[in-house]
Amino acid sequence: MPYEPALVPAPAPDGPPAGNPYRRLLATPGARAFTAGNLLARLPMGMFSVSAVIMIADAHGSYALAGAVTATGLAATAVVAPWTARLVDRYGQARIAVPATAIAVLGSLVLLLCVHYGAPVWTLFAAYAATATTPNTGGLSRARWAHLHRGDPAALHIANSFEQAVDELCFMLGPVLAATLCGALFPEAGTLTGAIFLMTGVLVFAAQRATEPPVAARTRTASPLRIPGMPALLAVFLATGAVFGAMEVVSIAHAGGAILALQAGGSCVAGLLYGSLRPAADVRRRLLLCLMGMTALMSLPLIAAATTGSLLALAGCLLLAGAATAPTMVTGMTLVQRLTPRARLNEGMTLAVTALLGGIAAGTATGGWLVEHSGTVTGYAAPMCAAALALVVAAAGTRGA
């Protein structure tokens, strides 16, 4: 079935104009207002799972139960999120994001009350599953940039780099904030604060109607899943998510959770630097180069753990490994924007995020199994193999994308 491309690539400029590209990006009328709301709404994405684990484990004394509850919520999100995004494309961001967020926040508050008052275990699963209606706030923000800078690949490259850096920052700060609140105040503090941040941020974001992408006229456009090259691209996101999930659980088992901040920090800085560079015109080739770099750099933590036993050396290798992930994600999201029809842009980007989350879950499970049965050194082979798989899938399946 023919489809309408989301973006019409413009000729690449001779080079970026002088000045800070991110300052120019945020000078776009209305950009600072919706970015502020989105930042507040996105921070809880790094808080909720950690808060739920701490809260449930404290009340029930079982990390297995806490992990099962959060995994159920992730599985529910994988099913519900694309449908929520489809409604956003059909009816608009403000009309769908606000009520969807209200349902998710209600689920978080019900979970909090069920844990606090010792409700039956099945209620924890049901309440956390209700949070699956949380809209993909990062995708909503990227859709606004795509609308504001359609036809300008250089500006979209900068915007996607900025958004990826924000993702890394939120996932770096969110768990720390959640753990601090739960430890310093009470076990439910992280979930409660995250719910308040999420609802407030989405309300602020949705109020910025001037930058909201218009609802496209209802036409028979192809599902993003039927677009040539998109299934393979989603498989790349799935494998990339496995890189993140495996690296997280193996590093926590090997050296504690604090060391993960180096990987996120490296990715955040690399994302900002990558956005300041002039992008190559061939996005597919750029993706392959990024995946090659990620595969090579993901071998460094394995080498450090196997040969040195030094946490300082491992920390440096994680910093370098993290520097490869942001350019890969930025380029992948750019390709998703290129391929997806404008009328289904939110759905396309949410599918990419859903694939990423599924990969994180698979990587976490695989990394945890390897740690338990073969040790943490062997576990570091998992993210490297997942990165190599992403490279193979991209090389074989995205031709013509």
N, C-alpha and C positions, 0 to 999 in steps of 0.2 A: 504494500500500500504506500503511495507517495506521501511525503510528509513535508510540512513547512519548517524550514530550519529556524532555530531560535535566534541566531545571530548572523548577520551578513558581514563576513570579515572585511575590514577596510585595509587598504595598503599599509604596510608597516612603515612607521615614520623613520626618518633618518637617525633619530636618537631621542632620548627623553629630554624634555625641556629643562632648563636650569631650575634649581631649587629643590627643596625636599618634596619628593613625589607624594608622600603621605599627607603632608600639609595641604598640598593642592587637592588631593582626593577628598579630604574632609572639608575643603572649602566649597564643595558642591552644595548648592542650596538644599537645605533640609537634611544633609548627611549627618551632621553632628548630633542632631536630635534623635534620629532613629538609631544611630550607633550607640548612643548613651543608653537608650532603653534596651537595646539588644544585648549590650554588655551585662547589664543587670540581670536580664532574663537568662543569659547563657551561663553565668557563673554557677548556678545550682546544678548544671549538668555534671560538674565534677564533684558535687557535694552529696547528691542523693544516695548513690550506691554505698559510699563509705559511711554515711550517716545511718543508713538502714542496717548495715552489717554491725556497726557498733551498738546501735539501739537494740536490735534483736538478740545479739550475742550476750549483751548485758542482762537482758530480761530472761532469756531461756538457757543461757550457758552453752549454746551450740552454734559454732561457726558453720557447721554443715547446714543447719536450718537457715541461717542467715544467707548463705550462699545460694541455697535452693530458692529462696524467696526472690532474691535479686535476679537470678537467672530466669525465673518465671516472668518477671517484669520485662526483661530484655527480650524474651521470646514474644511476649504480647506486643511489645513495641515494633518488632519486625513485621508483625501482621497488620497492626493498626496504622502505623505511621504513613505508609503510602496512601491509604484511603483518606486520612486527614489531609495530606498534601493535595490529593485530587479534589477534595472539597474546596481547599484554598484556591486552587486554580479556577474552579468553577464559580465561586461566589466572592472571592476576594480575601485578602489577608485579615483585615480587621473583623469581618463578619464571622470568620471561622476560628481564628487563633484565640480570640478572647474566651468564647465559651468552651473551646477544647482545653484551654489552660485551666479554666475554672474547674472542669471535671477532674483534671489531673491533680490539681491542688487539693481538691476535696478528697481524692484517693490518698494523698500523702497524709492529710490530717486524720483520716479514718485509720490509717496504718498506725500513726502515732498513738491514737487513743486505744486501739486494740492491743498494742504492745504494753502501754502503760497500765491498762486495767486487766491484763491477763486474759484476753479473749481467746477462744479456740484457735488452734494453729491455722486452720483452713482460712480464717478471716484475714490473716496476714497475706496469704497468697492472693486472695481476691482483691484486697485493698491495693496492694502494690501493682497488680495487673491493671487497675483502673488508671494508673499514672501513664499508661501507654498512649493516652490521647495528647500528651505534651507535644506541641508543634515543634518542628525542626527549626528552631530560631535562627541557627546559622544559615540554613537554606533560605529562610525568608529574607534575611539580610542580603545574601548573595543574589537573590532574585531582584531585589531593589537596585543593586549595583548594575545588574545586567540590563535592567530597564533604563536606568539613568545614563548608562554609557554604551548602549547598544550601537554596534557598528564601529566601536573604538577598541580594538584588541589590546592596545597598550594600556589604556585606562583600566580595562577589565583585569589585565594581568596584575596591575598594582592592587586593585580591589581584592582579588582572590588571595593575593599574598598577605594583605592586611587581615583578611578574615581568618586565614589559616594561623597567623600569629596570635590572633585573639583566641582561637580554639585552644592552642597550646598553652596560652597564659591562663585561661580558665581551668583547664584540666591540671595545670600545675598548682594554682592557688586554691581551687575548690576543695580537694581532699585535705589540704593543710587546714583550711578554715573550718571544715566540718569536724575534723578530729579535735581541733582546739576548742570549739564550742561544746562538743559533747563531753570533753574532758574537764573543761573549766566550769561549765554551768551544770547541765544535766544531760543524760543520754539522748533525750529527744530534741535537744536544742538545735542540732544540725539540720534535722528534717524540718523543724518549724521555721528556722531562718531561711532555708532554701525555698520553702513554699512561699514565704512573704516576698523574697527577691524575685521569684519567677512570676508571680501574679503582677507585682508592681512593674516589673520590666516589660512584660507583654502589654500591659495597659499603656505605658508610655510609648512603646514602639508602635502599637496599633493606632495611637492618636495622631501619628504623623501621616495624615492622609495624602499630603501633596506629593510624597515620594512613593506611594504605594503603586505597584504595577496595576494598570487597568485590567479588568476582567475581559479576557478575549471573547469574541463572539463564538457561540457554540458551533463548532464545525467538527466534521469527522476527521480528527487527527489520529495518527497512529499512536498506540501505546508506546512509551519509551522502550519497553521490553522488545518491541518489534522493529526497532530501528537498527539497521545494519551497524554492527560494531558495538552496540550498547550492551548486549549480554556479556561479551568478552570484557568490556570495560568494567562492568559490575563485578565480574569474577576477579579482576585485578584489585578492586577495592576490597573484596572479600579476603584475598590473600594478604593485602596490605594490613587489614585489620588483624589478621593472624600474627603478623610481625609485631604489632603493638601489644596484643594480648599475651603472647608468649614472652616477650621481653619483660613485660611488667611482672608477671608471676615469678619468672626465673630470677630476676634481679632482686625482688623482695625476699625470696628464699635464700639467695646467696649473700646479700649485703644489707638487707633492710630497705624499707620504702623510701627513705630520704634520698637515696642515690638516684631515684627515678627523676627527681627534679632536674638533674643535669641533662638527661635526655630531652625532656620537655623544653628546658632552657635553650639547648642547642638548636632544637627545631624552631623555636620562636625567633631566635636571632637569624637563623638561616632563611626563614620565611620572609623576614623584613628585608634582608640583603638581596634575596632573590627577586623581590618585587621592584627593587631599585634598578635592576639590570634590564637591558633591552631584550625582550623575549624573541626567540627564533620563530620564524613564520610557520614552520611545520610543527604543529602541536604534537602529532603522533611521534615524530622522531624525538622531540624534546622529552616526551614521556618515557620512551625507551632508554634514553640517556640517563634520566633521573633514576629509573629502576635499576639500571646497571650500576650506578653509583651507590644506591641503597644496598644492593646485594653485596657489593664489595665492602662497604663500611660496616654492614651487619656482621661481617666475619671478625671484626676487631674485638668485640667483647668476648667471643669464643676463644680467640688467640690469647687475650690477656688472662682470662680465667684458667686456661689450660697450661699456660707456660710461666706465668709470673706469680700468681696467688696474691698480687698486690691490689688492694682496694683503690689505691691512688691511680694505678695504671688502668684499672677497670673503669674508674670514674671518667678519666680522660677519653677512653674508648667509647663510653656511652655518650659523652658530649659530642664526639665526632659522628657516631652512628645517628644520633638525633638530628644532626644537621642535614641528613639526606632525606628525612621523611617529609618535611614541609614542602620542598620543591616538588616532590612526587605528588603530594596531595593537591597542591596548587595547580599543577599541570593537568592532573586527572579531572579536577573540577572544571577547569577551562574546557576540556574536551567534552564533558557532560553538557555544559552550556551550549557548545557548538552543535551538538547532535540533537538536543531535545527541542521539540516544537515549542514555540513561545507560549502557546495555550496550555502547556503541561510542564512548564519549567520547574515549578515547585515539586511536582511529582517526580520528575527526573532526578533532581538533586536529593530528594528524600530517599529515593531508591538507592542512590550511591551511599548515603549515610547509613541506611539500613544494612546494606551489604557490609559496610565497614564494621558496624556493631556486631553483625553475625560472625565476621572474621575474628573480632576481638574475643567473643565468647569461645569460638573454636580454638583460637590460639591459647587462651587461658587454660582451657581443659587439657590441651596437648602438652603445654609447658608444665602444668602441674603434674601430669602423669609421668613425664620424663624426669622431673625433679624427684618424685617419689621412688621411681624404679631404677633410675640411672644416675641421679645426682645432678647438681646444678651446672657443672661444667658441660655435660652432655646436653643439658637443657638449652644452653645458649646456641646449639645448632639449629633449634627450631625456628627462631626468627630469621636466620640466614637462609634456611631452606624455603621458608614462606616467601621471602623476598625474591629468591630465584624462581619460584613458581609463578609469582606475579609477572616477572620479566618474560618468562616463556609464554604465558597466556597472552600478554600484551603483544608480543612479537607475532604470535600465530593468529590471534583473533581480532585485532583492531585494524587490519588492512582495509583501506577504503574509508576509515572513520574520519 
